[in-house]
Amino acid sequence: MIASLRIADRGSRIADRGSRIADRGSRIADRASCLAPRASRLVPRASRLAPRASRLAPRASRLAPRASRLAPRASRLAPRASRLAPRASRLAPRASRLAPRASRECDRGALAAFADAGACRPFPFLPKVMPMSTPVNRQLRLKARPDGRVGHEHFTLAEAPLPPLGPGEMLVRVLYLSMDPTNRVWMSDIPQYLPPVAIGDVMRALGIGRVVASNAPGFAEGDLVQGLVGWQDYAHVRADEIAQYTKLPAALGLPLPRLLGACGMSGLTAYYGLTEIAPVQPGETLVVSAAAGSVGSVAGQIGKIHGARVVGIAGGADKCRYLTDELGFDAAVDYKSDDWKRALKDATPDGVHVSFENVGGEIMRAVLSRMAIGGRVALCGVIANYNNGRPADDVSVLIAKRLTMRGFLILDYRKSREAIATLAGWLRDGRLKAEETVADGLTNAPDVLNRLFDGSHRGKLVLRVDPQA
């Protein structure tokens, strides 16, 4: 009896367990029914991914050892990353503010090279930047002093490495070079206001560049500067040369070549020549030689702004028409014509009250013969004799020593910010017009300079050194 009860109880438990199993089976069947459509949808996807998985399997096998090797390093670096995370969060706003400054047309190669030498860091918290490539500085060095026309044989093309910056120094990427008659003077071993360029030195020249690295107070990476950069790709400016450089205002909104012409040394020379050296008055007659050049064209227009009657002297009928038709000169004299002296006399019936002299020689003598009593001469240059190394009628000394007549140098004037603002205002309102002739290529510098003396250009002659400028 007892045995029968135990068997019945066991059978009941087995029946319950079977019922539960059956119930579980029913639920699994229901779930399988639900998953069947999804499985049907995934089968085609699995088929499509199978080839990709097969292709990636070898790569995964190759990367697995590397992952194993890097895992311990990652574990060691994790605590450091946790410690640095708060600092990174604090510095992120500063990085955002500095990012535009860092990207302003910096030369990446030069910046990387100087960062590798420890000379410059765009952000102090970044690790040292490894250079992608070390730029080479091409330089045109004076090899021999020309006796007449300048040629490639008078220069050596050298390639120099960029040295690390010292205290107070900066590196400037040269963008544009100003081609000026004084370049030719600096090649000659004659008395002048600056020492002549020594044999073996980089040819001296004014230009515009952008600072790519700086340890100099007041100059930062990205600043646009003007100074004696020389005929080279990069100017390594020593601490004792920093005073020769001027930071250019960014608000002028003018093309860079114009900052070497009408709003640069050429325009400033004309401005000071007719406002400080020989101020021109309304109703007076002003004669400008080399009037289609960078200085003369601005000088004539300043004379018109001040109410003077302006006569320009230039070479060729086209340039004379340019002076009268486009720049507003009252008369123009073509010195290449046979009767140019008679034309000058006819154009100045009341004499010449102010002469802005750029040429010297026979042209200057003819203008002086037309001067009115008490007339003034702003002696800017004597380009007629620059190529032969001899002063014209012994008047070059008047430029160098600023004697009577009156010789002057733009280096004498420091009020350039106000003068540049005035010139820029005249350009914007159309009272002053400017033109630039832009040539390309550092190695073409000797040929481009000769264009100053053969008259094959109008306005300011500029050489573009950086193709990206």
SEKOLBA-221568 format. One record per residue (C-alpha): residue in one letter; x, y, z. Coordinates in nm, 4 decimals. Example, Ala and Ser with C-alpha at 12.3 -4.5 7.8 and 13.67 -1.06 7.14 Angstrom:
<pts>
<"A",<1.2300,-0.4500,0.7800>>
<"S",<1.3670,-0.1060,0.7140>>
</pts>
This chain:
<pts>
<"M",<0.0000,0.0000,0.0000>>
<"I",<0.2678,0.2444,0.1015>>
<"A",<0.4733,0.1478,-0.1989>>
<"S",<0.1780,0.2112,-0.4269>>
<"L",<0.1325,0.5594,-0.2788>>
<"R",<0.4987,0.6427,-0.3333>>
<"I",<0.4810,0.5290,-0.6938>>
<"A",<0.1661,0.7303,-0.7513>>
<"D",<0.3283,1.0409,-0.5996>>
<"R",<0.6384,0.9985,-0.8144>>
<"G",<0.4212,0.9552,-1.1194>>
<"S",<0.2355,1.2743,-1.0334>>
<"R",<0.5653,1.4652,-1.0036>>
<"I",<0.6810,1.3256,-1.3335>>
<"A",<0.3525,1.4267,-1.4917>>
<"D",<0.3901,1.7820,-1.3536>>
<"R",<0.7465,1.7987,-1.4844>>
<"G",<0.6300,1.6773,-1.8224>>
<"S",<0.3603,1.9404,-1.8200>>
<"R",<0.6165,2.2105,-1.7464>>
<"I",<0.8446,2.0813,-2.0183>>
<"A",<0.5584,2.0762,-2.2604>>
<"D",<0.4685,2.4309,-2.1648>>
<"R",<0.8298,2.5407,-2.2130>>
<"G",<0.8371,2.3666,-2.5480>>
<"S",<0.5221,2.5503,-2.6463>>
<"R",<0.6814,2.8835,-2.5546>>
<"I",<0.9971,2.7983,-2.7507>>
<"A",<0.7846,2.7025,-3.0461>>
<"D",<0.6006,3.0354,-3.0231>>
<"R",<0.9359,3.2225,-3.0051>>
<"A",<1.0685,3.0228,-3.2989>>
<"S",<0.7614,3.1177,-3.4957>>
<"C",<0.8248,3.4829,-3.4177>>
<"L",<1.1943,3.4620,-3.5088>>
<"A",<1.1419,3.2698,-3.8288>>
<"P",<1.0539,3.5797,-4.0399>>
<"R",<1.3538,3.7703,-3.8985>>
<"A",<1.5808,3.4760,-3.9738>>
<"S",<1.4447,3.4699,-4.3263>>
<"R",<1.5284,3.8362,-4.3672>>
<"L",<1.8835,3.7921,-4.2267>>
<"V",<1.9755,3.4987,-4.4473>>
<"P",<2.0299,3.7141,-4.7610>>
<"R",<2.2305,3.9681,-4.5605>>
<"A",<2.4467,3.6932,-4.4177>>
<"S",<2.5038,3.5655,-4.7680>>
<"R",<2.6117,3.9115,-4.8848>>
<"L",<2.8482,3.9628,-4.5883>>
<"A",<3.0090,3.6213,-4.6094>>
<"P",<3.2545,3.7181,-4.8894>>
<"R",<3.3555,4.0342,-4.7046>>
<"A",<3.4152,3.8340,-4.3881>>
<"S",<3.6309,3.5973,-4.5877>>
<"R",<3.8346,3.8873,-4.7277>>
<"L",<3.8819,4.0463,-4.3843>>
<"A",<3.9758,3.7255,-4.2078>>
<"P",<4.3433,3.7294,-4.3246>>
<"R",<4.3784,4.0950,-4.2223>>
<"A",<4.2315,4.0190,-3.8816>>
<"S",<4.4787,3.7350,-3.8457>>
<"R",<4.7680,3.9676,-3.9355>>
<"L",<4.6523,4.2384,-3.6928>>
<"A",<4.5873,4.0053,-3.4035>>
<"P",<4.9571,3.9824,-3.2958>>
<"R",<4.9923,4.3604,-3.3133>>
<"A",<4.6805,4.4037,-3.1012>>
<"S",<4.8243,4.1611,-2.8485>>
<"R",<5.1506,4.3561,-2.8368>>
<"L",<4.9713,4.6919,-2.7983>>
<"A",<4.7302,4.5760,-2.5296>>
<"P",<4.9835,4.6063,-2.2398>>
<"R",<5.0849,4.9544,-2.3612>>
<"A",<4.7225,5.0620,-2.3759>>
<"S",<4.6741,4.9369,-2.0214>>
<"R",<4.9772,5.1366,-1.9033>>
<"L",<4.8619,5.4541,-2.0824>>
<"A",<4.5028,5.4382,-1.9616>>
<"P",<4.5753,5.5918,-1.6170>>
<"R",<4.7758,5.8731,-1.7804>>
<"A",<4.4911,5.9443,-2.0225>>
<"S",<4.2522,5.9646,-1.7301>>
<"R",<4.4795,6.2138,-1.5540>>
<"L",<4.5219,6.4283,-1.8681>>
<"A",<4.1540,6.4350,-1.9627>>
<"P",<4.0636,6.7236,-1.7256>>
<"R",<4.3600,6.9283,-1.8529>>
<"A",<4.2559,6.8653,-2.2128>>
<"S",<3.9057,6.9866,-2.1309>>
<"R",<4.0439,7.3057,-1.9777>>
<"L",<4.2737,7.3718,-2.2742>>
<"A",<4.0172,7.2973,-2.5465>>
<"P",<3.8704,7.6535,-2.5516>>
<"R",<4.2200,7.7989,-2.5817>>
<"A",<4.2977,7.5671,-2.8721>>
<"S",<3.9793,7.6804,-3.0474>>
<"R",<4.0784,8.0462,-3.0081>>
<"L",<4.4314,7.9866,-3.1354>>
<"A",<4.3418,7.7597,-3.4260>>
<"P",<4.2667,8.0398,-3.6797>>
<"R",<4.5937,8.2090,-3.5962>>
<"A",<4.7848,7.8860,-3.6475>>
<"S",<4.6314,7.8292,-3.9890>>
<"R",<4.6944,8.1760,-4.1366>>
<"E",<4.9033,8.0827,-4.4352>>
<"C",<5.1949,7.9567,-4.2268>>
<"D",<5.4535,7.7676,-4.4250>>
<"R",<5.4003,7.4185,-4.2882>>
<"G",<5.7411,7.2920,-4.3858>>
<"A",<5.9277,7.5788,-4.2186>>
<"L",<5.7074,7.5640,-3.9135>>
<"A",<5.7707,7.1903,-3.8722>>
<"A",<6.1451,7.2287,-3.9169>>
<"F",<6.1688,7.5008,-3.6541>>
<"A",<5.9461,7.3097,-3.4156>>
<"D",<6.1823,7.0135,-3.4498>>
<"A",<6.4699,7.2387,-3.3499>>
<"G",<6.2725,7.3589,-3.0517>>
<"A",<6.2553,7.7124,-3.1884>>
<"C",<5.8838,7.7515,-3.2262>>
<"R",<5.5707,7.5799,-3.1108>>
<"P",<5.2295,7.6858,-3.2390>>
<"F",<5.0788,7.5766,-2.9030>>
<"P",<5.2923,7.5338,-2.5909>>
<"F",<5.1078,7.2239,-2.4710>>
<"L",<5.1570,7.0233,-2.7919>>
<"P",<5.4450,6.7772,-2.8221>>
<"K",<5.7317,6.8600,-3.0559>>
<"V",<5.6251,6.8421,-3.4193>>
<"M",<5.8316,6.6116,-3.6365>>
<"P",<5.9174,6.7802,-3.9673>>
<"M",<5.7486,6.6523,-4.2798>>
<"S",<6.0341,6.8018,-4.4822>>
<"T",<6.3077,7.0545,-4.4199>>
<"P",<6.2734,7.3522,-4.6570>>
<"V",<6.5802,7.4809,-4.8351>>
<"N",<6.6369,7.8536,-4.8640>>
<"R",<6.7265,7.9597,-5.2186>>
<"Q",<6.9389,8.2741,-5.2231>>
<"L",<7.0772,8.4981,-5.4959>>
<"R",<7.4186,8.6154,-5.3740>>
<"L",<7.6217,8.8889,-5.5369>>
<"K",<7.9106,8.7270,-5.7254>>
<"A",<8.0561,9.0252,-5.9113>>
<"R",<7.9827,9.3969,-5.9367>>
<"P",<7.8103,9.4838,-6.2661>>
<"D",<7.9682,9.7374,-6.4964>>
<"G",<7.6563,9.8398,-6.6814>>
<"R",<7.3565,9.6127,-6.7311>>
<"V",<7.2841,9.3526,-6.4634>>
<"G",<7.3125,8.9880,-6.5694>>
<"H",<7.2795,8.6387,-6.4234>>
<"E",<7.6585,8.6109,-6.4312>>
<"H",<7.6747,8.8635,-6.1468>>
<"F",<7.4945,8.6295,-5.9045>>
<"T",<7.5283,8.2847,-5.7555>>
<"L",<7.2197,8.0763,-5.6800>>
<"A",<7.2850,7.9125,-5.3430>>
<"E",<7.0774,7.6778,-5.1288>>
<"A",<7.1148,7.7205,-4.7556>>
<"P",<6.9510,7.5283,-4.4687>>
<"L",<6.7298,7.7164,-4.2263>>
<"P",<6.9078,7.7527,-3.8921>>
<"P",<6.7190,7.7396,-3.5602>>
<"L",<6.6066,8.0739,-3.4234>>
<"G",<6.7948,8.2445,-3.1458>>
<"P",<6.6547,8.4877,-2.8891>>
<"G",<6.4866,8.7908,-3.0471>>
<"E",<6.5000,8.6457,-3.3990>>
<"M",<6.2295,8.5562,-3.6509>>
<"L",<6.1895,8.3743,-3.9812>>
<"V",<5.9990,8.5415,-4.2669>>
<"R",<5.8695,8.3691,-4.5797>>
<"V",<5.9304,8.6158,-4.8628>>
<"L",<5.6162,8.6742,-5.0702>>
<"Y",<5.6972,8.9722,-5.2963>>
<"L",<6.0130,9.1703,-5.3733>>
<"S",<6.0140,9.5374,-5.4647>>
<"M",<6.2272,9.6008,-5.7737>>
<"D",<6.3806,9.9453,-5.7272>>
<"P",<6.6591,10.1533,-5.8849>>
<"T",<6.8374,10.1432,-5.5497>>
<"N",<6.8930,9.7689,-5.6010>>
<"R",<7.1337,9.8632,-5.8769>>
<"V",<7.3018,10.1282,-5.6608>>
<"W",<7.3629,9.8762,-5.3803>>
<"M",<7.5572,9.6547,-5.6210>>
<"S",<7.8125,9.9296,-5.6874>>
<"D",<8.1104,10.0041,-5.4654>>
<"I",<8.0488,10.3770,-5.4485>>
<"P",<7.9663,10.6133,-5.1595>>
<"Q",<7.5968,10.5760,-5.0743>>
<"Y",<7.3569,10.6025,-4.7830>>
<"L",<7.3844,10.2291,-4.7061>>
<"P",<7.6966,10.0145,-4.7387>>
<"P",<7.7145,9.8387,-5.0755>>
<"V",<7.6223,9.4715,-5.0799>>
<"A",<7.9377,9.2709,-5.0125>>
<"I",<8.0513,9.0075,-5.2600>>
<"G",<7.9067,8.6744,-5.1463>>
<"D",<7.6150,8.8316,-4.9549>>
<"V",<7.2461,8.7917,-5.0362>>
<"M",<7.1314,9.0731,-5.2632>>
<"R",<6.9596,9.3410,-5.0549>>
<"A",<6.5981,9.4246,-5.1414>>
<"L",<6.2809,9.5529,-4.9837>>
<"G",<5.9936,9.3099,-4.9757>>
<"I",<5.6822,9.1778,-4.8082>>
<"G",<5.6708,8.8478,-4.6220>>
<"R",<5.4821,8.6514,-4.3620>>
<"V",<5.6337,8.5511,-4.0281>>
<"V",<5.6478,8.1706,-4.0014>>
<"A",<5.8399,8.1527,-3.6736>>
<"S",<5.9248,8.4172,-3.4160>>
<"N",<6.1172,8.4676,-3.0955>>
<"A",<6.1000,8.8443,-3.1495>>
<"P",<5.8829,9.0581,-2.9194>>
<"G",<5.5994,9.2230,-3.1092>>
<"F",<5.6012,8.9758,-3.3988>>
<"A",<5.3967,8.6562,-3.4099>>
<"E",<5.3514,8.3716,-3.6544>>
<"G",<5.1222,8.4835,-3.9357>>
<"D",<5.2073,8.8558,-3.9145>>
<"L",<5.2504,9.0328,-4.2477>>
<"V",<5.5720,9.2378,-4.2459>>
<"Q",<5.7740,9.4644,-4.4714>>
<"G",<6.1490,9.5019,-4.4574>>
<"L",<6.4845,9.4332,-4.6247>>
<"V",<6.4149,9.0663,-4.6869>>
<"G",<6.6644,9.0241,-4.9719>>
<"W",<6.6606,8.8093,-5.2852>>
<"Q",<6.5792,8.4782,-5.1159>>
<"D",<6.2907,8.2497,-5.0185>>
<"Y",<6.3243,8.3040,-4.6430>>
<"A",<6.4698,8.5916,-4.4433>>
<"H",<6.6330,8.4854,-4.1159>>
<"V",<6.6053,8.8130,-3.9264>>
<"R",<6.8561,8.8609,-3.6453>>
<"A",<6.7724,9.0487,-3.3285>>
<"D",<6.9732,9.3536,-3.4407>>
<"E",<6.7789,9.3643,-3.7705>>
<"I",<6.4269,9.3576,-3.6248>>
<"A",<6.4059,9.7391,-3.6263>>
<"Q",<6.4224,9.7300,-4.0090>>
<"Y",<6.0864,9.5492,-4.0221>>
<"T",<5.7388,9.6984,-4.0033>>
<"K",<5.4219,9.5063,-3.9251>>
<"L",<5.1669,9.5873,-4.1939>>
<"P",<4.8096,9.6691,-4.0907>>
<"A",<4.5620,9.4003,-4.1921>>
<"A",<4.2686,9.6402,-4.2283>>
<"L",<4.3796,9.8137,-4.5504>>
<"G",<4.2214,9.5462,-4.7696>>
<"L",<4.4613,9.6094,-5.0614>>
<"P",<4.6485,9.3642,-5.2855>>
<"L",<4.9921,9.2857,-5.1418>>
<"P",<5.1867,9.4298,-5.4401>>
<"R",<5.0115,9.7618,-5.3773>>
<"L",<5.1631,9.7668,-5.0291>>
<"L",<5.5007,9.7907,-5.2022>>
<"G",<5.3761,10.0488,-5.4532>>
<"A",<5.1163,10.3177,-5.4010>>
<"C",<5.0716,10.2270,-5.0318>>
<"G",<5.4350,10.1293,-4.9774>>
<"M",<5.7772,10.2873,-5.0158>>
<"S",<5.6956,10.4239,-5.3613>>
<"G",<5.3798,10.6004,-5.2479>>
<"L",<5.5392,10.7221,-4.9259>>
<"T",<5.8350,10.8636,-5.1197>>
<"A",<5.5991,11.0621,-5.3428>>
<"Y",<5.3869,11.1687,-5.0456>>
<"Y",<5.6729,11.3049,-4.8354>>
<"G",<5.8462,11.4551,-5.1380>>
<"L",<5.5460,11.6792,-5.2078>>
<"T",<5.4285,11.7437,-4.8526>>
<"E",<5.7554,11.7811,-4.6589>>
<"I",<6.0456,11.8323,-4.9021>>
<"A",<5.8912,12.0509,-5.1724>>
<"P",<5.5292,12.1198,-5.0778>>
<"V",<5.3231,12.1938,-5.3846>>
<"Q",<5.0565,12.4651,-5.3725>>
<"P",<4.7320,12.5115,-5.5697>>
<"G",<4.7916,12.6782,-5.9070>>
<"E",<5.1634,12.5943,-5.9214>>
<"T",<5.3222,12.3914,-6.2005>>
<"L",<5.4697,12.0580,-6.0983>>
<"V",<5.6965,11.8606,-6.3330>>
<"V",<5.7580,11.4917,-6.2608>>
<"S",<6.0238,11.2900,-6.4424>>
<"A",<5.9884,10.9118,-6.4866>>
<"A",<5.6220,10.9956,-6.4415>>
<"A",<5.4869,10.6537,-6.5477>>
<"G",<5.6937,10.4730,-6.2847>>
<"S",<5.5882,10.3690,-5.9363>>
<"V",<5.6987,10.6898,-5.7613>>
<"G",<5.6382,10.9389,-6.0406>>
<"S",<5.2831,10.8229,-6.1153>>
<"V",<5.1833,10.8705,-5.7517>>
<"A",<5.3678,11.2028,-5.7240>>
<"G",<5.1812,11.3470,-6.0213>>
<"Q",<4.8435,11.2407,-5.8836>>
<"I",<4.9251,11.3877,-5.5413>>
<"G",<5.0061,11.7134,-5.7206>>
<"K",<4.6616,11.7070,-5.8814>>
<"I",<4.4974,11.6336,-5.5452>>
<"H",<4.6684,11.9474,-5.4107>>
<"G",<4.5432,12.1612,-5.6990>>
<"A",<4.8627,12.1910,-5.9044>>
<"R",<4.9059,12.1856,-6.2802>>
<"V",<5.1008,11.8638,-6.3458>>
<"V",<5.3339,11.7878,-6.6363>>
<"G",<5.4807,11.4389,-6.6644>>
<"I",<5.7917,11.3290,-6.8538>>
<"A",<5.7911,10.9683,-6.9784>>
<"G",<5.9299,10.7560,-7.2601>>
<"G",<5.6943,10.6715,-7.5453>>
<"A",<5.3567,10.7832,-7.6742>>
<"D",<5.1703,10.5034,-7.4933>>
<"K",<5.3027,10.6085,-7.1548>>
<"C",<5.2268,10.9729,-7.2248>>
<"R",<4.8662,10.8841,-7.3117>>
<"Y",<4.8497,10.6771,-6.9916>>
<"L",<4.9516,10.9856,-6.7902>>
<"T",<4.6961,11.2201,-6.9414>>
<"D",<4.4058,10.9841,-7.0196>>
<"E",<4.4133,10.7588,-6.7140>>
<"L",<4.6010,10.9418,-6.4370>>
<"G",<4.4737,11.2928,-6.5104>>
<"F",<4.8039,11.4737,-6.5802>>
<"D",<4.7541,11.8072,-6.7562>>
<"A",<5.0325,11.7444,-7.0063>>
<"A",<5.2931,11.4794,-7.0881>>
<"V",<5.6299,11.5092,-7.2602>>
<"D",<5.7808,11.2164,-7.4522>>
<"Y",<6.1563,11.2401,-7.3958>>
<"K",<6.2119,10.9895,-7.6786>>
<"S",<6.0797,11.2384,-7.9360>>
<"D",<6.3212,11.4676,-8.1177>>
<"D",<6.1633,11.7916,-7.9987>>
<"W",<6.0949,11.6990,-7.6370>>
<"K",<6.2729,12.0056,-7.4977>>
<"R",<6.0494,12.2322,-7.7041>>
<"A",<5.7465,12.0327,-7.5831>>
<"L",<5.8604,12.0821,-7.2224>>
<"K",<5.8895,12.4572,-7.2762>>
<"D",<5.5438,12.4726,-7.4324>>
<"A",<5.3951,12.2716,-7.1432>>
<"T",<5.5401,12.5083,-6.8796>>
<"P",<5.4674,12.8654,-7.0022>>
<"D",<5.4791,13.0024,-6.6460>>
<"G",<5.7923,12.8102,-6.5522>>
<"V",<5.8255,12.5189,-6.3098>>
<"H",<5.7527,12.5876,-5.9446>>
<"V",<5.8166,12.2352,-5.8170>>
<"S",<6.0235,11.9587,-5.9761>>
<"F",<5.9994,11.6005,-5.8561>>
<"E",<6.3203,11.4578,-5.9981>>
<"N",<6.3684,11.0840,-6.0510>>
<"V",<6.6047,11.0712,-6.3492>>
<"G",<6.8873,11.3262,-6.3391>>
<"G",<7.1153,11.3837,-6.6371>>
<"E",<6.9879,11.5697,-6.9422>>
<"I",<6.6242,11.5576,-6.8345>>
<"M",<6.7033,11.7221,-6.5018>>
<"R",<6.9106,11.9913,-6.6693>>
<"A",<6.6234,12.0713,-6.9049>>
<"V",<6.3748,12.0986,-6.6167>>
<"L",<6.6116,12.3150,-6.4125>>
<"S",<6.6361,12.5555,-6.7040>>
<"R",<6.2574,12.5990,-6.6803>>
<"M",<6.2469,12.6573,-6.3032>>
<"A",<6.0725,12.9719,-6.1782>>
<"I",<6.2494,13.1993,-5.9331>>
<"G",<6.2131,13.0516,-5.5850>>
<"G",<6.1247,12.7093,-5.7269>>
<"R",<6.1803,12.3896,-5.5274>>
<"V",<6.3270,12.0546,-5.6305>>
<"A",<6.2574,11.7283,-5.4522>>
<"L",<6.5561,11.5197,-5.5602>>
<"C",<6.4411,11.1595,-5.5319>>
<"G",<6.6753,10.9777,-5.7719>>
<"V",<6.9148,10.9943,-6.0653>>
<"I",<6.8339,10.6684,-6.2415>>
<"A",<6.9980,10.7864,-6.5646>>
<"N",<7.3414,10.7049,-6.4248>>
<"Y",<7.2786,10.4089,-6.1953>>
<"N",<7.4009,10.1549,-6.4495>>
<"N",<7.7378,10.3198,-6.5094>>
<"G",<7.8197,10.3652,-6.1410>>
<"R",<7.8926,10.7381,-6.1798>>
<"P",<7.6824,11.0182,-6.0324>>
<"A",<7.5041,11.2372,-6.2850>>
<"D",<7.6506,11.5902,-6.2744>>
<"D",<7.7758,11.5131,-5.9204>>
<"V",<7.4228,11.5319,-5.7780>>
<"S",<7.3959,11.1770,-5.6337>>
<"V",<7.5600,11.3093,-5.3188>>
<"L",<7.2566,11.5315,-5.2698>>
<"I",<7.0413,11.2208,-5.2271>>
<"A",<7.2833,11.0433,-4.9958>>
<"K",<7.3550,11.3479,-4.7743>>
<"R",<7.0198,11.5264,-4.8166>>
<"L",<7.1825,11.8564,-4.9150>>
<"T",<7.0096,12.1562,-5.0721>>
<"M",<6.7882,12.1208,-5.3731>>
<"R",<6.6753,11.9022,-5.1690>>
<"G",<6.7844,11.5394,-5.1619>>
<"F",<6.5854,11.3117,-4.9338>>
<"L",<6.5370,10.9494,-4.8289>>
<"I",<6.2166,10.7827,-4.7223>>
<"L",<6.4156,10.6389,-4.4307>>
<"D",<6.4109,10.9883,-4.2776>>
<"Y",<6.0366,10.9684,-4.2098>>
<"R",<5.8659,10.7648,-3.9402>>
<"K",<5.5051,10.8873,-3.9700>>
<"S",<5.4279,10.6105,-4.2160>>
<"R",<5.1090,10.4870,-4.0480>>
<"E",<4.9278,10.8180,-4.0989>>
<"A",<5.0642,10.8582,-4.4520>>
<"I",<4.9650,10.5034,-4.5506>>
<"A",<4.6143,10.5666,-4.4184>>
<"T",<4.5923,10.8835,-4.6298>>
<"L",<4.7156,10.7072,-4.9445>>
<"A",<4.4796,10.4139,-4.8852>>
<"G",<4.1881,10.6561,-4.8482>>
<"W",<4.2733,10.8231,-5.1790>>
<"L",<4.2897,10.4816,-5.3455>>
<"R",<3.9530,10.3772,-5.2069>>
<"D",<3.7721,10.6941,-5.3161>>
<"G",<3.9304,10.6893,-5.6620>>
<"R",<4.1372,11.0066,-5.6302>>
<"L",<4.4544,10.7994,-5.6608>>
<"K",<4.5009,10.5230,-5.9187>>
<"A",<4.7704,10.2590,-5.9045>>
<"E",<4.9084,9.9956,-6.1363>>
<"E",<5.1543,9.7136,-6.0720>>
<"T",<5.3573,9.5007,-6.3104>>
<"V",<5.4072,9.1640,-6.1388>>
<"A",<5.6729,8.9194,-6.2604>>
<"D",<5.7315,8.5696,-6.1223>>
<"G",<6.0268,8.3649,-6.0057>>
<"L",<6.3162,8.4414,-5.7710>>
<"T",<6.5750,8.3320,-6.0264>>
<"N",<6.4390,8.5875,-6.2747>>
<"A",<6.5283,8.8798,-6.0469>>
<"P",<6.8228,9.0129,-6.2570>>
<"D",<6.6148,9.0215,-6.5763>>
<"V",<6.3181,9.1793,-6.3989>>
<"L",<6.5392,9.4492,-6.2458>>
<"N",<6.6627,9.5482,-6.5924>>
<"R",<6.3052,9.6320,-6.6907>>
<"L",<6.3350,9.9392,-6.4666>>
<"F",<6.5979,10.0816,-6.7001>>
<"D",<6.4553,9.9858,-7.0393>>
<"G",<6.1094,10.1281,-6.9619>>
<"S",<5.9178,9.8082,-7.0434>>
<"H",<5.6767,9.8391,-6.7512>>
<"R",<5.4188,10.0747,-6.6045>>
<"G",<5.3632,10.1528,-6.2405>>
<"K",<5.5253,9.9504,-5.9665>>
<"L",<5.7510,9.6614,-6.0712>>
<"V",<5.7177,9.3672,-5.8311>>
<"L",<5.8622,9.0155,-5.8282>>
<"R",<5.6496,8.7361,-5.6808>>
<"V",<5.8732,8.4891,-5.4948>>
<"D",<5.6136,8.2613,-5.3350>>
<"P",<5.3888,8.1087,-5.6055>>
<"Q",<5.1106,8.0749,-5.3462>>
<"A",<5.1101,8.4470,-5.2612>>
</pts>
